Amino acid sequence: MGNYGRLGHYHGVSMSKPSMIDFFRKKRVVVKDIKVGGRHTFAITDKHELYAWGFGYYYQLGTSSQEDCLEPTKINLTKKVASASCGYFHSALILENQINETNSD
């Protein structure tokens, strides 16, 4: 399922096979980990940065907006990302020595 842009391919179309997300290749960003929620996706890079895309209505992308993101969007954080988890309407991050949660509930 590709609705809400959760596949990161600049559109909301479903795809039958896994495919490389061009954004990361073009920007020369090395992804070390992917986290998938019900309608959104996170990528953690080799530099411990966070990119998010997909359904954003409940602020679970961490962009300070309810807008959906059709492509990976870098989330500006003051600390490096150690780990992340995506739920259906929420997300949680472990940053350097702290835990953060993003949702509207």
Backbone atoms as SQL, in Angstrom:
CREATE TABLE atoms (id INTEGER PRIMARY KEY, chain TEXT, resi INTEGER, resn TEXT, atom TEXT, x REAL, y REAL, z REAL);
INSERT INTO atoms VALUES
  (1, 'A', 1, 'MET', 'N', 0.833, -1.176, 0.000),
  (2, 'A', 1, 'MET', 'CA', 0.000, 0.000, 0.000),
  (3, 'A', 1, 'MET', 'C', 0.882, 1.245, 0.000),
  (4, 'A', 2, 'GLY', 'N', 0.543, 2.160, -0.862),
  (5, 'A', 2, 'GLY', 'CA', 1.337, 3.369, -0.957),
  (6, 'A', 2, 'GLY', 'C', 0.592, 4.628, -0.581),
  (7, 'A', 3, 'ASN', 'N', -0.673, 4.481, -0.140),
  (8, 'A', 3, 'ASN', 'CA', -1.428, 5.688, 0.171),
  (9, 'A', 3, 'ASN', 'C', -0.755, 6.494, 1.278),
  (10, 'A', 4, 'TYR', 'N', -1.029, 7.781, 1.267),
  (11, 'A', 4, 'TYR', 'CA', -0.440, 8.776, 2.177),
  (12, 'A', 4, 'TYR', 'C', 1.053, 8.992, 1.928),
  (13, 'A', 5, 'GLY', 'N', 1.595, 8.434, 0.855),
  (14, 'A', 5, 'GLY', 'CA', 3.007, 8.613, 0.551),
  (15, 'A', 5, 'GLY', 'C', 3.934, 7.780, 1.400),
  (16, 'A', 6, 'ARG', 'N', 3.406, 6.783, 2.100),
  (17, 'A', 6, 'ARG', 'CA', 4.225, 6.034, 3.058),
  (18, 'A', 6, 'ARG', 'C', 5.355, 5.227, 2.442),
  (19, 'A', 7, 'LEU', 'N', 5.373, 5.082, 1.102),
  (20, 'A', 7, 'LEU', 'CA', 6.484, 4.379, 0.458),
  (21, 'A', 7, 'LEU', 'C', 7.648, 5.310, 0.123),
  (22, 'A', 8, 'GLY', 'N', 7.415, 6.629, 0.181),
  (23, 'A', 8, 'GLY', 'CA', 8.497, 7.588, -0.039),
  (24, 'A', 8, 'GLY', 'C', 8.854, 7.837, -1.488),
  (25, 'A', 9, 'HIS', 'N', 7.913, 7.540, -2.408),
  (26, 'A', 9, 'HIS', 'CA', 8.198, 7.680, -3.839),
  (27, 'A', 9, 'HIS', 'C', 7.501, 8.885, -4.480),
  (28, 'A', 10, 'TYR', 'N', 7.242, 9.941, -3.727),
  (29, 'A', 10, 'TYR', 'CA', 6.681, 11.195, -4.247),
  (30, 'A', 10, 'TYR', 'C', 5.249, 11.058, -4.747),
  (31, 'A', 11, 'HIS', 'N', 4.590, 9.954, -4.472),
  (32, 'A', 11, 'HIS', 'CA', 3.205, 9.748, -4.892),
  (33, 'A', 11, 'HIS', 'C', 2.541, 8.822, -3.880),
  (34, 'A', 12, 'GLY', 'N', 1.259, 8.642, -4.012),
  (35, 'A', 12, 'GLY', 'CA', 0.530, 7.766, -3.101),
  (36, 'A', 12, 'GLY', 'C', 0.108, 6.468, -3.747),
  (37, 'A', 13, 'VAL', 'N', 0.822, 6.041, -4.770),
  (38, 'A', 13, 'VAL', 'CA', 0.460, 4.844, -5.525),
  (39, 'A', 13, 'VAL', 'C', 1.087, 3.608, -4.889),
  (40, 'A', 14, 'SER', 'N', 0.312, 2.526, -4.812),
  (41, 'A', 14, 'SER', 'CA', 0.838, 1.259, -4.300),
  (42, 'A', 14, 'SER', 'C', 1.812, 0.654, -5.296),
  (43, 'A', 15, 'MET', 'N', 2.767, -0.108, -4.806),
  (44, 'A', 15, 'MET', 'CA', 3.750, -0.782, -5.660),
  (45, 'A', 15, 'MET', 'C', 3.789, -2.256, -5.267),
  (46, 'A', 16, 'SER', 'N', 3.939, -3.130, -6.262),
  (47, 'A', 16, 'SER', 'CA', 3.896, -4.568, -5.994),
  (48, 'A', 16, 'SER', 'C', 5.249, -5.149, -5.587),
  (49, 'A', 17, 'LYS', 'N', 6.340, -4.408, -5.828),
  (50, 'A', 17, 'LYS', 'CA', 7.684, -4.894, -5.485),
  (51, 'A', 17, 'LYS', 'C', 8.438, -3.831, -4.694),
  (52, 'A', 18, 'PRO', 'N', 9.320, -4.250, -3.801),
  (53, 'A', 18, 'PRO', 'CA', 10.166, -3.277, -3.105),
  (54, 'A', 18, 'PRO', 'C', 11.046, -2.524, -4.105),
  (55, 'A', 19, 'SER', 'N', 11.267, -1.262, -3.859),
  (56, 'A', 19, 'SER', 'CA', 12.137, -0.484, -4.743),
  (57, 'A', 19, 'SER', 'C', 12.892, 0.569, -3.944),
  (58, 'A', 20, 'MET', 'N', 14.066, 0.920, -4.446),
  (59, 'A', 20, 'MET', 'CA', 14.921, 1.919, -3.811),
  (60, 'A', 20, 'MET', 'C', 14.209, 3.274, -3.803),
  (61, 'A', 21, 'ILE', 'N', 14.348, 3.997, -2.721),
  (62, 'A', 21, 'ILE', 'CA', 13.799, 5.348, -2.644),
  (63, 'A', 21, 'ILE', 'C', 14.840, 6.289, -3.237),
  (64, 'A', 22, 'ASP', 'N', 14.522, 6.878, -4.385),
  (65, 'A', 22, 'ASP', 'CA', 15.476, 7.720, -5.112),
  (66, 'A', 22, 'ASP', 'C', 16.009, 8.880, -4.282),
  (67, 'A', 23, 'PHE', 'N', 15.193, 9.419, -3.397),
  (68, 'A', 23, 'PHE', 'CA', 15.589, 10.560, -2.576),
  (69, 'A', 23, 'PHE', 'C', 16.933, 10.309, -1.898),
  (70, 'A', 24, 'PHE', 'N', 17.081, 9.167, -1.262),
  (71, 'A', 24, 'PHE', 'CA', 18.302, 8.875, -0.508),
  (72, 'A', 24, 'PHE', 'C', 19.504, 8.682, -1.425),
  (73, 'A', 25, 'ARG', 'N', 19.282, 8.048, -2.556),
  (74, 'A', 25, 'ARG', 'CA', 20.380, 7.845, -3.509),
  (75, 'A', 25, 'ARG', 'C', 20.851, 9.183, -4.061),
  (76, 'A', 26, 'LYS', 'N', 19.913, 10.032, -4.466),
  (77, 'A', 26, 'LYS', 'CA', 20.264, 11.336, -5.045),
  (78, 'A', 26, 'LYS', 'C', 20.967, 12.244, -4.039),
  (79, 'A', 27, 'LYS', 'N', 20.552, 12.183, -2.786),
  (80, 'A', 27, 'LYS', 'CA', 21.146, 13.031, -1.739),
  (81, 'A', 27, 'LYS', 'C', 22.374, 12.391, -1.097),
  (82, 'A', 28, 'ARG', 'N', 22.697, 11.175, -1.520),
  (83, 'A', 28, 'ARG', 'CA', 23.827, 10.420, -0.959),
  (84, 'A', 28, 'ARG', 'C', 23.700, 10.242, 0.555),
  (85, 'A', 29, 'VAL', 'N', 22.499, 9.933, 0.970),
  (86, 'A', 29, 'VAL', 'CA', 22.207, 9.669, 2.375),
  (87, 'A', 29, 'VAL', 'C', 22.238, 8.159, 2.581),
  (88, 'A', 30, 'VAL', 'N', 22.986, 7.713, 3.582),
  (89, 'A', 30, 'VAL', 'CA', 23.092, 6.282, 3.880),
  (90, 'A', 30, 'VAL', 'C', 22.101, 5.938, 4.991),
  (91, 'A', 31, 'VAL', 'N', 21.126, 5.111, 4.663),
  (92, 'A', 31, 'VAL', 'CA', 20.112, 4.688, 5.629),
  (93, 'A', 31, 'VAL', 'C', 20.591, 3.426, 6.330),
  (94, 'A', 32, 'LYS', 'N', 20.571, 3.461, 7.658),
  (95, 'A', 32, 'LYS', 'CA', 20.998, 2.316, 8.463),
  (96, 'A', 32, 'LYS', 'C', 19.820, 1.521, 9.011),
  (97, 'A', 33, 'ASP', 'N', 18.651, 2.165, 9.159),
  (98, 'A', 33, 'ASP', 'CA', 17.504, 1.481, 9.744),
  (99, 'A', 33, 'ASP', 'C', 16.217, 2.105, 9.228),
  (100, 'A', 34, 'ILE', 'N', 15.211, 1.275, 9.031),
  (101, 'A', 34, 'ILE', 'CA', 13.883, 1.720, 8.607),
  (102, 'A', 34, 'ILE', 'C', 12.885, 1.246, 9.652),
  (103, 'A', 35, 'LYS', 'N', 11.957, 2.116, 10.008),
  (104, 'A', 35, 'LYS', 'CA', 10.870, 1.768, 10.920),
  (105, 'A', 35, 'LYS', 'C', 9.563, 2.072, 10.207),
  (106, 'A', 36, 'VAL', 'N', 8.635, 1.131, 10.253),
  (107, 'A', 36, 'VAL', 'CA', 7.377, 1.274, 9.525),
  (108, 'A', 36, 'VAL', 'C', 6.213, 1.215, 10.500),
  (109, 'A', 37, 'GLY', 'N', 5.336, 2.214, 10.404),
  (110, 'A', 37, 'GLY', 'CA', 4.127, 2.233, 11.211),
  (111, 'A', 37, 'GLY', 'C', 2.927, 1.883, 10.353),
  (112, 'A', 38, 'GLY', 'N', 1.743, 2.107, 10.884),
  (113, 'A', 38, 'GLY', 'CA', 0.524, 1.798, 10.148),
  (114, 'A', 38, 'GLY', 'C', 0.379, 2.602, 8.876),
  (115, 'A', 39, 'ARG', 'N', 0.811, 3.871, 8.907),
  (116, 'A', 39, 'ARG', 'CA', 0.655, 4.742, 7.747),
  (117, 'A', 39, 'ARG', 'C', 1.850, 5.664, 7.525),
  (118, 'A', 40, 'HIS', 'N', 2.922, 5.469, 8.242),
  (119, 'A', 40, 'HIS', 'CA', 4.089, 6.334, 8.075),
  (120, 'A', 40, 'HIS', 'C', 5.377, 5.537, 8.258),
  (121, 'A', 41, 'THR', 'N', 6.484, 6.141, 7.838),
  (122, 'A', 41, 'THR', 'CA', 7.773, 5.456, 7.835),
  (123, 'A', 41, 'THR', 'C', 8.866, 6.392, 8.340),
  (124, 'A', 42, 'PHE', 'N', 9.833, 5.841, 9.051),
  (125, 'A', 42, 'PHE', 'CA', 11.020, 6.564, 9.499),
  (126, 'A', 42, 'PHE', 'C', 12.258, 5.895, 8.917),
  (127, 'A', 43, 'ALA', 'N', 13.274, 6.689, 8.634),
  (128, 'A', 43, 'ALA', 'CA', 14.598, 6.177, 8.281),
  (129, 'A', 43, 'ALA', 'C', 15.609, 6.843, 9.204),
  (130, 'A', 44, 'ILE', 'N', 16.513, 6.042, 9.742),
  (131, 'A', 44, 'ILE', 'CA', 17.611, 6.550, 10.562),
  (132, 'A', 44, 'ILE', 'C', 18.883, 6.381, 9.744),
  (133, 'A', 45, 'THR', 'N', 19.649, 7.453, 9.631),
  (134, 'A', 45, 'THR', 'CA', 20.842, 7.437, 8.781),
  (135, 'A', 45, 'THR', 'C', 22.090, 7.017, 9.553),
  (136, 'A', 46, 'ASP', 'N', 23.171, 6.859, 8.805),
  (137, 'A', 46, 'ASP', 'CA', 24.458, 6.530, 9.419),
  (138, 'A', 46, 'ASP', 'C', 24.973, 7.664, 10.303),
  (139, 'A', 47, 'LYS', 'N', 24.420, 8.873, 10.139),
  (140, 'A', 47, 'LYS', 'CA', 24.794, 10.016, 10.979),
  (141, 'A', 47, 'LYS', 'C', 23.796, 10.208, 12.122),
  (142, 'A', 48, 'HIS', 'N', 22.904, 9.234, 12.311),
  (143, 'A', 48, 'HIS', 'CA', 21.889, 9.252, 13.365),
  (144, 'A', 48, 'HIS', 'C', 20.888, 10.390, 13.187),
  (145, 'A', 49, 'GLU', 'N', 20.600, 10.718, 11.921),
  (146, 'A', 49, 'GLU', 'CA', 19.569, 11.701, 11.596),
  (147, 'A', 49, 'GLU', 'C', 18.278, 10.945, 11.302),
  (148, 'A', 50, 'LEU', 'N', 17.148, 11.654, 11.404),
  (149, 'A', 50, 'LEU', 'CA', 15.847, 11.033, 11.190),
  (150, 'A', 50, 'LEU', 'C', 15.147, 11.658, 9.992),
  (151, 'A', 51, 'TYR', 'N', 14.631, 10.808, 9.126),
  (152, 'A', 51, 'TYR', 'CA', 13.778, 11.219, 8.012),
  (153, 'A', 51, 'TYR', 'C', 12.425, 10.551, 8.205),
  (154, 'A', 52, 'ALA', 'N', 11.347, 11.276, 7.902),
  (155, 'A', 52, 'ALA', 'CA', 9.997, 10.749, 8.076),
  (156, 'A', 52, 'ALA', 'C', 9.161, 11.042, 6.838),
  (157, 'A', 53, 'TRP', 'N', 8.193, 10.166, 6.566),
  (158, 'A', 53, 'TRP', 'CA', 7.257, 10.400, 5.467),
  (159, 'A', 53, 'TRP', 'C', 6.012, 9.553, 5.666),
  (160, 'A', 54, 'GLY', 'N', 4.927, 9.943, 4.978),
  (161, 'A', 54, 'GLY', 'CA', 3.655, 9.233, 5.066),
  (162, 'A', 54, 'GLY', 'C', 2.578, 10.092, 5.704),
  (163, 'A', 55, 'PHE', 'N', 1.643, 9.443, 6.373),
  (164, 'A', 55, 'PHE', 'CA', 0.475, 10.065, 6.997),
  (165, 'A', 55, 'PHE', 'C', 0.908, 10.899, 8.196),
  (166, 'A', 56, 'GLY', 'N', 0.457, 12.145, 8.249),
  (167, 'A', 56, 'GLY', 'CA', 0.908, 13.023, 9.318),
  (168, 'A', 56, 'GLY', 'C', -0.181, 13.645, 10.157),
  (169, 'A', 57, 'TYR', 'N', -1.436, 13.229, 9.969),
  (170, 'A', 57, 'TYR', 'CA', -2.561, 13.903, 10.606),
  (171, 'A', 57, 'TYR', 'C', -2.441, 13.994, 12.127),
  (172, 'A', 58, 'TYR', 'N', -1.864, 13.012, 12.763),
  (173, 'A', 58, 'TYR', 'CA', -1.741, 13.008, 14.218),
  (174, 'A', 58, 'TYR', 'C', -0.370, 13.497, 14.687),
  (175, 'A', 59, 'TYR', 'N', 0.323, 14.236, 13.824),
  (176, 'A', 59, 'TYR', 'CA', 1.645, 14.808, 14.135),
  (177, 'A', 59, 'TYR', 'C', 2.712, 13.737, 14.370),
  (178, 'A', 60, 'GLN', 'N', 2.457, 12.504, 13.950),
  (179, 'A', 60, 'GLN', 'CA', 3.389, 11.419, 14.236),
  (180, 'A', 60, 'GLN', 'C', 4.676, 11.485, 13.428),
  (181, 'A', 61, 'LEU', 'N', 4.752, 12.376, 12.437),
  (182, 'A', 61, 'LEU', 'CA', 5.982, 12.513, 11.654),
  (183, 'A', 61, 'LEU', 'C', 7.024, 13.383, 12.352),
  (184, 'A', 62, 'GLY', 'N', 6.587, 14.191, 13.303),
  (185, 'A', 62, 'GLY', 'CA', 7.521, 15.076, 13.996),
  (186, 'A', 62, 'GLY', 'C', 7.842, 16.344, 13.227),
  (187, 'A', 63, 'THR', 'N', 6.991, 16.697, 12.263),
  (188, 'A', 63, 'THR', 'CA', 7.232, 17.879, 11.428),
  (189, 'A', 63, 'THR', 'C', 6.524, 19.128, 11.939),
  (190, 'A', 64, 'SER', 'N', 5.811, 19.050, 13.047),
  (191, 'A', 64, 'SER', 'CA', 5.005, 20.149, 13.590),
  (192, 'A', 64, 'SER', 'C', 3.853, 20.507, 12.671),
  (193, 'A', 65, 'SER', 'N', 3.436, 19.569, 11.827),
  (194, 'A', 65, 'SER', 'CA', 2.348, 19.780, 10.883),
  (195, 'A', 65, 'SER', 'C', 1.508, 18.513, 10.794),
  (196, 'A', 66, 'GLN', 'N', 0.246, 18.689, 10.426),
  (197, 'A', 66, 'GLN', 'CA', -0.630, 17.546, 10.190),
  (198, 'A', 66, 'GLN', 'C', -0.609, 17.108, 8.730),
  (199, 'A', 67, 'GLU', 'N', 0.213, 17.739, 7.927),
  (200, 'A', 67, 'GLU', 'CA', 0.290, 17.411, 6.502),
  (201, 'A', 67, 'GLU', 'C', 0.972, 16.065, 6.281),
  (202, 'A', 68, 'ASP', 'N', 0.488, 15.336, 5.270),
  (203, 'A', 68, 'ASP', 'CA', 1.171, 14.115, 4.844),
  (204, 'A', 68, 'ASP', 'C', 2.444, 14.503, 4.098),
  (205, 'A', 69, 'CYS', 'N', 3.454, 13.664, 4.158),
  (206, 'A', 69, 'CYS', 'CA', 4.704, 13.877, 3.420),
  (207, 'A', 69, 'CYS', 'C', 4.848, 12.760, 2.401),
  (208, 'A', 70, 'LEU', 'N', 4.912, 13.112, 1.122),
  (209, 'A', 70, 'LEU', 'CA', 5.028, 12.125, 0.053),
  (210, 'A', 70, 'LEU', 'C', 6.460, 11.700, -0.199),
  (211, 'A', 71, 'GLU', 'N', 7.404, 12.412, 0.397),
  (212, 'A', 71, 'GLU', 'CA', 8.818, 12.072, 0.232),
  (213, 'A', 71, 'GLU', 'C', 9.505, 12.191, 1.590),
  (214, 'A', 72, 'PRO', 'N', 10.641, 11.545, 1.752),
  (215, 'A', 72, 'PRO', 'CA', 11.358, 11.657, 3.024),
  (216, 'A', 72, 'PRO', 'C', 11.668, 13.113, 3.369),
  (217, 'A', 73, 'THR', 'N', 11.392, 13.467, 4.606),
  (218, 'A', 73, 'THR', 'CA', 11.621, 14.816, 5.106),
  (219, 'A', 73, 'THR', 'C', 12.518, 14.727, 6.333),
  (220, 'A', 74, 'LYS', 'N', 13.616, 15.462, 6.312),
  (221, 'A', 74, 'LYS', 'CA', 14.528, 15.440, 7.457),
  (222, 'A', 74, 'LYS', 'C', 13.879, 16.150, 8.636),
  (223, 'A', 75, 'ILE', 'N', 13.912, 15.499, 9.782),
  (224, 'A', 75, 'ILE', 'CA', 13.340, 16.060, 11.000),
  (225, 'A', 75, 'ILE', 'C', 14.471, 16.731, 11.776),
  (226, 'A', 76, 'ASN', 'N', 14.288, 18.006, 12.055),
  (227, 'A', 76, 'ASN', 'CA', 15.323, 18.768, 12.754),
  (228, 'A', 76, 'ASN', 'C', 15.276, 18.464, 14.246),
  (229, 'A', 77, 'LEU', 'N', 16.314, 17.835, 14.721),
  (230, 'A', 77, 'LEU', 'CA', 16.433, 17.478, 16.130),
  (231, 'A', 77, 'LEU', 'C', 17.745, 18.028, 16.673),
  (232, 'A', 78, 'THR', 'N', 17.772, 18.290, 17.965),
  (233, 'A', 78, 'THR', 'CA', 18.992, 18.833, 18.571),
  (234, 'A', 78, 'THR', 'C', 19.969, 17.743, 18.995),
  (235, 'A', 79, 'LYS', 'N', 19.497, 16.494, 19.028),
  (236, 'A', 79, 'LYS', 'CA', 20.358, 15.376, 19.413),
  (237, 'A', 79, 'LYS', 'C', 20.272, 14.274, 18.371),
  (238, 'A', 80, 'LYS', 'N', 21.226, 13.369, 18.408),
  (239, 'A', 80, 'LYS', 'CA', 21.251, 12.247, 17.477),
  (240, 'A', 80, 'LYS', 'C', 20.199, 11.207, 17.862),
  (241, 'A', 81, 'VAL', 'N', 19.659, 10.531, 16.845),
  (242, 'A', 81, 'VAL', 'CA', 18.652, 9.495, 17.061),
  (243, 'A', 81, 'VAL', 'C', 19.347, 8.164, 17.337),
  (244, 'A', 82, 'ALA', 'N', 19.005, 7.557, 18.458),
  (245, 'A', 82, 'ALA', 'CA', 19.544, 6.236, 18.791),
  (246, 'A', 82, 'ALA', 'C', 18.617, 5.139, 18.281),
  (247, 'A', 83, 'SER', 'N', 17.301, 5.372, 18.381),
  (248, 'A', 83, 'SER', 'CA', 16.317, 4.384, 17.959),
  (249, 'A', 83, 'SER', 'C', 14.981, 5.077, 17.745),
  (250, 'A', 84, 'ALA', 'N', 14.093, 4.400, 17.017),
  (251, 'A', 84, 'ALA', 'CA', 12.763, 4.948, 16.764),
  (252, 'A', 84, 'ALA', 'C', 11.767, 3.812, 16.662),
  (253, 'A', 85, 'SER', 'N', 10.503, 4.143, 16.882),
  (254, 'A', 85, 'SER', 'CA', 9.423, 3.180, 16.742),
  (255, 'A', 85, 'SER', 'C', 8.222, 3.907, 16.156),
  (256, 'A', 86, 'CYS', 'N', 7.531, 3.262, 15.232),
  (257, 'A', 86, 'CYS', 'CA', 6.347, 3.839, 14.603),
  (258, 'A', 86, 'CYS', 'C', 5.137, 2.977, 14.932),
  (259, 'A', 87, 'GLY', 'N', 4.073, 3.600, 15.427),
  (260, 'A', 87, 'GLY', 'CA', 2.813, 2.901, 15.655),
  (261, 'A', 87, 'GLY', 'C', 1.837, 3.272, 14.559),
  (262, 'A', 88, 'TYR', 'N', 0.563, 3.163, 14.845),
  (263, 'A', 88, 'TYR', 'CA', -0.433, 3.517, 13.837),
  (264, 'A', 88, 'TYR', 'C', -0.666, 5.026, 13.816),
  (265, 'A', 89, 'PHE', 'N', -0.866, 5.620, 14.988),
  (266, 'A', 89, 'PHE', 'CA', -1.108, 7.059, 15.073),
  (267, 'A', 89, 'PHE', 'C', -0.049, 7.779, 15.902),
  (268, 'A', 90, 'HIS', 'N', 1.059, 7.146, 16.183),
  (269, 'A', 90, 'HIS', 'CA', 2.075, 7.760, 17.039),
  (270, 'A', 90, 'HIS', 'C', 3.462, 7.266, 16.649),
  (271, 'A', 91, 'SER', 'N', 4.454, 7.910, 17.220),
  (272, 'A', 91, 'SER', 'CA', 5.854, 7.513, 17.035),
  (273, 'A', 91, 'SER', 'C', 6.589, 7.783, 18.339),
  (274, 'A', 92, 'ALA', 'N', 7.691, 7.088, 18.540),
  (275, 'A', 92, 'ALA', 'CA', 8.533, 7.330, 19.712),
  (276, 'A', 92, 'ALA', 'C', 9.987, 7.314, 19.267),
  (277, 'A', 93, 'LEU', 'N', 10.780, 8.184, 19.869),
  (278, 'A', 93, 'LEU', 'CA', 12.204, 8.269, 19.549),
  (279, 'A', 93, 'LEU', 'C', 13.026, 8.124, 20.813),
  (280, 'A', 94, 'ILE', 'N', 14.156, 7.481, 20.688),
  (281, 'A', 94, 'ILE', 'CA', 15.164, 7.526, 21.743),
  (282, 'A', 94, 'ILE', 'C', 16.317, 8.335, 21.170),
  (283, 'A', 95, 'LEU', 'N', 16.538, 9.501, 21.764),
  (284, 'A', 95, 'LEU', 'CA', 17.641, 10.372, 21.373),
  (285, 'A', 95, 'LEU', 'C', 18.780, 10.140, 22.356),
  (286, 'A', 96, 'GLU', 'N', 19.886, 10.771, 22.125),
  (287, 'A', 96, 'GLU', 'CA', 21.007, 10.646, 23.064),
  (288, 'A', 96, 'GLU', 'C', 20.523, 10.900, 24.485),
  (289, 'A', 97, 'ASN', 'N', 20.373, 9.857, 25.266),
  (290, 'A', 97, 'ASN', 'CA', 20.017, 9.929, 26.683),
  (291, 'A', 97, 'ASN', 'C', 18.649, 10.519, 26.999),
  (292, 'A', 98, 'GLN', 'N', 17.684, 10.434, 26.077),
  (293, 'A', 98, 'GLN', 'CA', 16.334, 10.870, 26.409),
  (294, 'A', 98, 'GLN', 'C', 15.328, 10.174, 25.507),
  (295, 'A', 99, 'ILE', 'N', 14.073, 10.135, 25.942),
  (296, 'A', 99, 'ILE', 'CA', 12.993, 9.516, 25.172),
  (297, 'A', 99, 'ILE', 'C', 11.981, 10.594, 24.823),
  (298, 'A', 100, 'ASN', 'N', 11.556, 10.639, 23.549),
  (299, 'A', 100, 'ASN', 'CA', 10.547, 11.585, 23.082),
  (300, 'A', 100, 'ASN', 'C', 9.429, 10.820, 22.408),
  (301, 'A', 101, 'GLU', 'N', 8.210, 11.366, 22.482),
  (302, 'A', 101, 'GLU', 'CA', 7.075, 10.769, 21.798),
  (303, 'A', 101, 'GLU', 'C', 6.406, 11.855, 20.980),
  (304, 'A', 102, 'THR', 'N', 5.936, 11.511, 19.776),
  (305, 'A', 102, 'THR', 'CA', 5.230, 12.479, 18.950),
  (306, 'A', 102, 'THR', 'C', 3.866, 11.922, 18.597),
  (307, 'A', 103, 'ASN', 'N', 2.823, 12.598, 19.056),
  (308, 'A', 103, 'ASN', 'CA', 1.449, 12.303, 18.657),
  (309, 'A', 103, 'ASN', 'C', 0.562, 13.393, 19.211),
  (310, 'A', 104, 'SER', 'N', -0.728, 13.297, 18.938),
  (311, 'A', 104, 'SER', 'CA', -1.639, 14.330, 19.427),
  (312, 'A', 104, 'SER', 'C', -2.593, 13.794, 20.474),
  (313, 'A', 105, 'ASP', 'N', -2.431, 12.549, 20.893),
  (314, 'A', 105, 'ASP', 'CA', -3.368, 11.963, 21.862),
  (315, 'A', 105, 'ASP', 'C', -2.979, 12.282, 23.281);
